[in-house]
Every structure is written in structure tokens, then in C-alpha cells.
């Protein structure tokens, strides 16, 4: 299958300080009909679309709960608790807690898009060149470095409030109160921090998928600018972005 070899070209344009040099790169690539500004705008637009698609998918009802790849499950240290409670016929307590954790993650995901947009706006030439030299998930890794702290700060209070709103903390307390009646080793886990981290992990997983779509699938390029950019690009057999 022939894939369009385009994103590194965008990033290469970033690595040149002069517009004349950038335009020369575009001309040599078969994209002479585009200005360097259009190429740069195309890159930022691609990243914006990818992050918006990823966060919108997860912020929907069952965005986390209905997706086996990102679904928030009981933490590893509590898996024995879950097994024991289910064996005692108390699986509904576990199910309620798991559903509540995922609803909290879905609530938090609604706040992620502006954080990613801000990171895109602040992207420097050095950042872009780093993505150019990186691998298939270079853009996703860029976002991890630039947005994790802000996402944690944004997600944490929303998740804690959401957990309280849907009584997740109650379910969590019920689970471990019940379990501790049968165990000499009480379990104490920070539920809010755990769900916050799992929500952020899920966001980056989804953005990684979106990055691959934009790199490899022409159907994912849905705006006029992206269509213009990609329609002026040389194709290369078996090339990846």
C-alpha cells in the first residue's frame, strides 16, 4: 500500500530559520504550490485534529468503560481483594466501583483538549526537530513531556469530585471495609490518584492511535488545508510517516 510521506517534511520545514530555505525544501519535495506557512499550519492542524479526536472519543459515555484497551480496572494490589469479594458473592460491589472509576475518567477527559492545544501553540523549532528525529509516536511522546503535569493538575480535582458524585469513594470504602473483615492485611489505596494516572494513560494511548491514523490514512485528513497539503505531496511506496 502506498502511504504519504508528509509529517517529517512538515517538521523539516520547522528546522530551517529562513522562509526562502523552507520554501526551497517544499519545492524539492513536490509541494511547491504550498507556502512554508501553509506547511507549518498543516502540521499544527494535524496535531490539533488528532488530539481533539482522541480526547473526544474518551470523554463520551463509555469512552473508557466500553474500551477494553483503556478501561480502568482495579489496581494490581487490589486484584486479590476483587477475587476474594467475587468468590464471596459480592461482585456487585466491585462492578460498581469499576464503573464509577471509568465515569470519573470520562468526566476528566473533557478538559484535556485545551491543554493539548496550548502545547501545540507553544511548539518550538527545537520541539519540531525532535519529533522529526523521533519514531512513530514522536508527537505523542512530545505531548507526554509537555502536558502530563497540566493534565494531572486538571484531572485530579475533577476525578475526585466525580468519584464522590457517583459514590465511587463509598463503593471503594465498602469494598475494602468488607475485605478487611476477612484479611489480616488491610488494603489502603489512593483511589483518586490511581484513577487520575489511568485516565492520563488512556488519553495518551488514544492520541497515539490518532497519530498513526494521520501518518498513514489519507481519510483521516479531513480539513481543506490538510487535503491541499497532502494532494501536493509525492508518494513513496512502503514509506511510513
C-alpha positions as CSV (number, residue, x, y, z in Angstrom):
1,X,0.0,0.0,0.0
2,X,1.3,3.5,-0.9
3,X,1.4,5.8,2.1
4,X,2.0,9.5,2.1
5,X,5.4,10.6,3.4
6,X,4.5,14.0,4.8
7,X,4.8,14.7,8.5
8,X,8.6,14.6,8.7
9,X,8.6,17.1,5.8
10,X,6.5,19.5,7.9
11,X,8.9,19.1,10.7
12,X,11.9,19.6,8.5
13,X,10.4,23.0,7.4
14,X,10.4,23.9,11.1
15,X,14.1,23.2,11.4
16,X,15.0,26.0,8.9
17,X,15.2,29.5,10.2
18,X,14.7,31.3,6.8
19,X,11.5,31.3,4.8
20,X,13.5,31.1,1.5
21,X,15.2,27.9,2.6
22,X,11.9,26.4,3.9
23,X,10.3,27.2,0.5
24,X,13.2,25.5,-1.3
25,X,12.6,22.3,0.7
26,X,8.9,22.4,-0.2
27,X,9.8,22.9,-3.9
28,X,12.2,20.0,-3.9
29,X,9.5,17.8,-2.3
30,X,6.9,18.4,-4.9
31,X,5.0,20.8,-2.7
32,X,6.0,24.0,-4.4
33,X,2.3,25.1,-4.6
34,X,2.4,25.5,-0.8
35,X,4.0,28.2,1.3
36,X,6.1,27.3,4.3
37,X,3.3,28.9,6.4
38,X,0.8,26.5,5.0
39,X,3.0,23.6,5.7
40,X,3.6,24.6,9.3
41,X,-0.2,25.3,9.7
42,X,-0.9,21.8,8.3
43,X,1.3,20.2,10.9
44,X,-0.3,22.1,13.7
45,X,-3.7,21.4,12.3
46,X,-3.0,17.7,12.1
47,X,-1.9,17.6,15.7
48,X,-4.9,19.6,16.8
49,X,-7.3,17.2,15.0
50,X,-5.5,14.2,16.4
51,X,-5.7,15.3,20.0
52,X,-9.3,16.5,19.7
53,X,-10.4,13.2,18.2
54,X,-8.6,11.2,20.9
55,X,-10.0,13.2,23.8
56,X,-13.5,13.5,22.4
57,X,-13.6,9.7,21.9
58,X,-12.7,9.0,25.6
59,X,-14.9,11.8,27.0
60,X,-18.1,10.2,25.6
61,X,-20.3,7.9,27.7
62,X,-18.4,4.5,27.9
63,X,-15.4,6.1,26.3
64,X,-13.3,4.4,28.9
65,X,-15.7,1.9,30.3
66,X,-16.5,0.4,26.9
67,X,-12.9,0.3,25.6
68,X,-11.0,-2.7,26.8
69,X,-7.7,-1.1,25.9
70,X,-8.1,1.9,28.3
71,X,-10.8,0.7,30.7
72,X,-9.8,1.5,34.3
73,X,-9.7,-1.7,36.3
74,X,-9.0,-2.5,39.9
75,X,-5.3,-1.7,40.7
76,X,-2.9,-4.6,40.8
77,X,-2.6,-4.5,44.6
78,X,-6.4,-4.8,44.9
79,X,-6.8,-7.7,42.5
80,X,-6.7,-10.2,45.3
81,X,-9.4,-8.2,47.0
82,X,-11.6,-8.3,43.9
83,X,-11.1,-12.1,43.6
84,X,-12.0,-12.7,47.2
85,X,-15.1,-10.5,47.1
86,X,-16.4,-12.1,43.9
87,X,-15.9,-15.6,45.5
88,X,-18.0,-14.4,48.4
89,X,-20.8,-13.3,46.1
90,X,-20.0,-9.6,46.5
91,X,-19.1,-9.0,42.8
92,X,-21.6,-6.2,42.5
93,X,-19.5,-4.0,44.9
94,X,-16.5,-4.4,42.6
95,X,-18.6,-3.8,39.5
96,X,-20.0,-0.6,40.9
97,X,-16.5,0.7,41.9
98,X,-15.1,-0.1,38.4
99,X,-18.0,1.6,36.6
100,X,-17.6,4.7,38.9
101,X,-13.8,4.9,38.2
102,X,-14.4,4.9,34.5
103,X,-17.1,7.5,34.7
104,X,-14.7,9.7,36.6
105,X,-12.1,9.3,33.8
106,X,-14.6,10.1,31.2
107,X,-15.5,13.3,33.0
108,X,-11.9,14.4,33.3
109,X,-11.2,13.7,29.6
110,X,-13.5,16.6,28.7
111,X,-10.9,19.1,30.0
112,X,-7.9,17.7,28.0
113,X,-8.3,19.3,24.6
114,X,-7.3,22.9,25.6
115,X,-4.2,21.6,27.3
116,X,-3.1,19.9,24.1
117,X,-3.9,22.9,22.0
118,X,-1.8,25.1,24.3
119,X,1.1,22.7,23.9
120,X,0.8,22.9,20.1
121,X,0.8,26.7,20.2
122,X,4.0,26.6,22.2
123,X,5.8,24.2,20.0
124,X,9.2,25.5,19.1
125,X,11.6,24.8,16.3
126,X,13.6,22.6,18.6
127,X,10.5,20.7,19.6
128,X,9.6,20.1,16.0
129,X,13.1,18.9,15.1
130,X,13.0,16.5,18.0
131,X,9.8,15.0,16.6
132,X,11.4,14.8,13.2
133,X,14.2,12.7,14.6
134,X,11.9,10.6,16.7
135,X,9.9,7.4,16.0
136,X,6.3,6.7,15.0
137,X,5.0,8.1,18.3
138,X,7.2,11.1,18.5
139,X,4.3,13.6,18.6
140,X,2.6,11.5,21.3
141,X,5.8,11.5,23.4
142,X,6.1,15.2,22.9
143,X,2.7,15.7,24.4
144,X,3.6,13.4,27.3
145,X,6.5,15.6,28.1
146,X,4.7,18.8,27.7
147,X,1.2,18.1,29.1
148,X,1.4,15.4,31.8
149,X,1.8,17.9,34.7
150,X,-1.0,20.1,33.4
151,X,-3.3,17.1,32.8
152,X,-2.6,15.8,36.3
153,X,-3.5,19.2,37.8
154,X,-6.6,19.4,35.7
155,X,-7.8,15.8,36.1
156,X,-7.2,15.3,39.8
157,X,-9.9,17.6,41.2
158,X,-12.4,16.6,38.5
159,X,-11.8,12.9,39.1
160,X,-12.1,13.3,42.9
161,X,-15.3,15.2,42.6
162,X,-16.7,12.7,40.1
163,X,-15.8,9.8,42.3
164,X,-17.7,11.4,45.1
165,X,-20.6,12.4,42.8
166,X,-21.2,8.8,41.8
167,X,-20.3,7.4,45.2
168,X,-17.2,5.7,44.0
169,X,-15.4,6.5,47.2
170,X,-18.3,4.9,49.0
171,X,-18.0,1.8,46.9
172,X,-14.3,1.8,47.3
173,X,-14.7,2.1,51.1
174,X,-17.4,-0.6,51.1
175,X,-15.1,-3.0,49.2
176,X,-12.1,-2.6,51.5
177,X,-14.2,-2.5,54.7
178,X,-15.8,-5.7,53.6
179,X,-12.5,-7.3,52.5
180,X,-10.7,-6.2,55.6
181,X,-13.1,-8.2,57.7
182,X,-11.6,-11.3,56.1
183,X,-8.0,-10.2,56.0
184,X,-5.2,-9.5,58.5
185,X,-3.6,-7.2,55.9
186,X,-5.8,-4.1,55.3
187,X,-5.6,-2.5,51.9
188,X,-5.3,1.3,51.6
189,X,-5.1,2.8,48.1
190,X,-5.4,6.4,47.0
191,X,-8.3,5.9,44.6
192,X,-8.3,9.4,43.1
193,X,-4.5,9.4,42.3
194,X,-4.9,5.9,40.8
195,X,-7.8,6.8,38.5
196,X,-6.1,10.1,37.5
197,X,-3.0,8.2,36.3
198,X,-5.0,5.6,34.5
199,X,-7.1,8.3,32.8
200,X,-3.9,10.1,31.6
201,X,-2.5,6.8,30.3
202,X,-5.7,6.2,28.4
203,X,-5.6,9.7,26.8
204,X,-2.1,9.1,25.5
205,X,-2.9,5.7,24.3
206,X,-5.8,7.1,22.2
207,X,-3.7,10.0,20.9
208,X,-1.1,7.5,19.8
209,X,-3.7,5.8,17.7
210,X,-4.8,9.1,16.2
211,X,-1.2,10.0,15.4
212,X,-0.9,6.7,13.4
213,X,-4.1,7.5,11.5
214,X,-2.8,10.9,10.4
215,X,0.5,9.4,9.5
216,X,-0.9,6.5,7.4
217,X,-4.5,7.1,6.5
218,X,-5.5,9.8,3.9
219,X,-9.1,9.5,5.1
220,X,-8.1,11.0,8.5
221,X,-7.1,14.3,6.8
222,X,-10.4,15.9,7.0
223,X,-9.9,19.7,6.5
224,X,-9.3,21.7,3.3
225,X,-5.8,22.7,4.4
226,X,-4.8,19.1,5.0
227,X,-6.3,18.0,1.7
228,X,-4.4,20.7,-0.1
229,X,-1.2,19.8,1.6
230,X,-1.5,16.1,1.0
231,X,-2.7,16.4,-2.6
232,X,0.6,18.3,-3.4
233,X,2.8,15.6,-1.9
234,X,4.9,13.0,-3.7
235,X,4.0,9.4,-2.7
236,X,6.6,6.8,-1.9
237,X,5.9,3.0,-1.9
238,X,6.0,1.4,1.6
239,X,7.0,4.6,3.2
240,X,5.9,5.5,6.7
241,X,5.5,8.9,8.1
